[in-house]
Amino acid sequence: MYLSTAVKFRIKKLMKDNHINGNKLALTAGIDRSTINRFLRSKNKSITLESITLICQALNITLKDFFDDTLFDNVDIND
C-alpha cells in the first residue's frame, strides 16, 4: 500500500472513531477544509506533516499514536 493511501485510511478511521466529518476536523484542526477534503477524495496525493500534526492535536493524539497502526507496516513511498 502506498504511504498516502495509508495516511488517508488512517485519517478516515480516526474521523469515524471520533464521529466527525472532514469539515469538522478541518475546523477543529485549523486547516482549510479543502485541504482535507481534496486529500481524502484522492485529488491530492500528499498532505504535509504539519497538517497531520494539526489533525493529531485536534484529535488529542500524538504523532506516534497516528502512525502506530498496522496500515504503516509495509508502505511504499512511491505513488
C-alpha positions, 0 to 999 in steps of 0.5 A: 500500500502506498504511504498516502493511501495509508495516511488517508485510511488512517485519517478516515478511521480516526474521523469515524472513531471520533464521529466527525466529518472532514469539515469538522476536523478541518475546523477543529484542526485549523486547516482549510477544509479543502485541504482535507477534503481534496486529500481524502477524495484522492485529488491530492496525493500528499498532505504535509506533516504539519497538517497531520500534526494539526489533525493529531492535536485536534484529535488529542493524539500524538504523532506516534499514536497516528502512525502506530497502526498496522496500515504503516507496516509495509508502505511504499513511498512511491505513488 
